[in-house]
Amino acid sequence: MQLPDEQLRAGHIPADLYRQIPPGTDVRKVVIVQEAPRSYKGPIVLTLVIASASVVVLLVIAFVAQVVAASAVAVLSATGGLSYTINRASKKRELPRSRVRSGPVRSKHRRFK
């Protein structure tokens, strides 16, 4: 019981507090009020709420920007000012330049006249 908190929990009055009690006071009726320990629950919850709200705001901004861009392309393509296509990379394999034949292309099928 070296810490003041331990002494107070055990019902002992530390010497520095005992000296502050006025003479003639019944020590058995003295109530020592301690400040409650700090709770970190509030700041942690507040930090989590702010972080999740900022993520939600960024997602909403990205979604709105995508919708605005798509509608702008739709309006411009409908008016004939712009056309937009999405080309996906195909799995076709191109021959290297050294293997490409040069000269006329010969057809396997012969046409009869």
C-alpha positions as CSV (number, residue, x, y, z in Angstrom):
1,M,0.0,0.0,0.0
2,Q,2.5,2.6,-1.1
3,L,0.3,4.6,-3.5
4,P,-2.3,7.0,-2.1
5,D,-5.0,5.3,-4.2
6,E,-4.3,2.0,-2.5
7,Q,-4.3,3.6,0.9
8,L,-7.7,5.3,0.3
9,R,-9.2,2.1,-1.0
10,A,-8.0,0.3,2.1
11,G,-9.6,2.9,4.3
12,H,-6.4,4.6,5.5
13,I,-5.9,8.3,5.4
14,P,-2.5,9.4,4.0
15,A,-0.4,11.7,6.2
16,D,-0.6,14.7,3.9
17,L,-4.4,14.5,3.8
18,Y,-4.5,13.8,7.6
19,R,-2.7,17.1,8.2
20,Q,-5.3,19.0,6.2
21,I,-8.2,17.8,8.4
22,P,-9.1,20.5,11.0
23,P,-8.5,19.6,14.6
24,G,-11.4,18.2,16.5
25,T,-12.9,16.5,13.4
26,D,-14.1,12.9,13.7
27,V,-11.8,11.0,11.3
28,R,-14.4,8.2,11.0
29,K,-16.9,10.6,9.4
30,V,-14.4,12.1,6.9
31,V,-15.2,11.2,3.3
32,I,-12.4,11.6,0.8
33,V,-13.6,12.1,-2.8
34,Q,-11.4,11.1,-5.6
35,E,-11.6,12.2,-9.2
36,A,-12.7,9.4,-11.4
37,P,-10.0,7.9,-13.7
38,R,-10.1,9.3,-17.2
39,S,-12.1,7.2,-19.7
40,Y,-10.7,6.9,-23.2
41,K,-13.9,5.4,-24.6
42,G,-15.3,8.7,-25.9
43,P,-12.2,9.9,-27.8
44,I,-11.7,6.4,-29.4
45,V,-15.3,6.3,-30.5
46,L,-15.1,9.8,-31.8
47,T,-12.0,9.0,-33.8
48,L,-13.6,5.9,-35.3
49,V,-16.8,7.8,-36.3
50,I,-14.8,10.6,-37.9
51,A,-12.6,8.1,-39.9
52,S,-15.6,6.1,-41.1
53,A,-17.5,9.3,-42.0
54,S,-14.6,10.6,-44.1
55,V,-14.5,7.3,-45.9
56,V,-18.2,7.4,-46.7
57,V,-17.9,11.0,-47.9
58,L,-15.0,10.1,-50.2
59,L,-17.0,7.2,-51.6
60,V,-20.1,9.4,-52.2
61,I,-17.9,12.0,-54.0
62,A,-16.4,9.3,-56.2
63,F,-19.8,8.0,-57.1
64,V,-21.2,11.4,-57.8
65,A,-18.2,12.2,-60.0
66,Q,-18.7,9.0,-61.9
67,V,-22.4,9.7,-62.5
68,V,-21.7,13.3,-63.6
69,A,-19.0,12.1,-66.0
70,A,-21.2,9.4,-67.5
71,S,-24.1,11.8,-67.9
72,A,-21.9,14.4,-69.5
73,V,-20.6,11.8,-72.0
74,A,-24.2,10.7,-72.7
75,V,-25.4,14.2,-73.3
76,L,-22.4,15.1,-75.6
77,S,-22.8,11.8,-77.6
78,A,-26.5,12.4,-78.0
79,T,-25.9,15.9,-79.4
80,G,-23.2,14.5,-81.7
81,G,-20.4,16.3,-80.0
82,L,-18.5,13.4,-78.6
83,S,-18.5,9.6,-78.8
84,Y,-17.0,7.4,-76.1
85,T,-16.3,3.7,-76.3
86,I,-14.7,1.4,-73.9
87,N,-12.2,-1.0,-75.6
88,R,-11.2,-4.0,-73.7
89,A,-7.9,-5.6,-74.5
90,S,-8.5,-8.7,-76.5
91,K,-6.6,-12.0,-76.1
92,K,-5.4,-11.9,-79.7
93,R,-1.7,-12.5,-80.1
94,E,0.2,-10.4,-82.6
95,L,3.1,-11.8,-84.5
96,P,6.4,-10.0,-84.1
97,R,7.5,-7.7,-86.9
98,S,10.2,-10.2,-88.0
99,R,7.6,-12.9,-88.7
100,V,5.2,-10.8,-90.7
101,R,5.2,-11.7,-94.4
102,S,5.8,-8.9,-96.8
103,G,4.4,-8.9,-100.2
104,P,1.0,-9.8,-101.7
105,V,-1.4,-11.8,-99.6
106,R,-2.2,-15.1,-101.2
107,S,-5.6,-16.6,-100.7
108,K,-6.1,-20.3,-100.2
109,H,-9.3,-20.2,-102.2
110,R,-9.1,-19.8,-106.0
111,R,-11.8,-18.2,-107.8
112,F,-12.9,-19.7,-111.1
113,K,-14.0,-17.5,-114.0
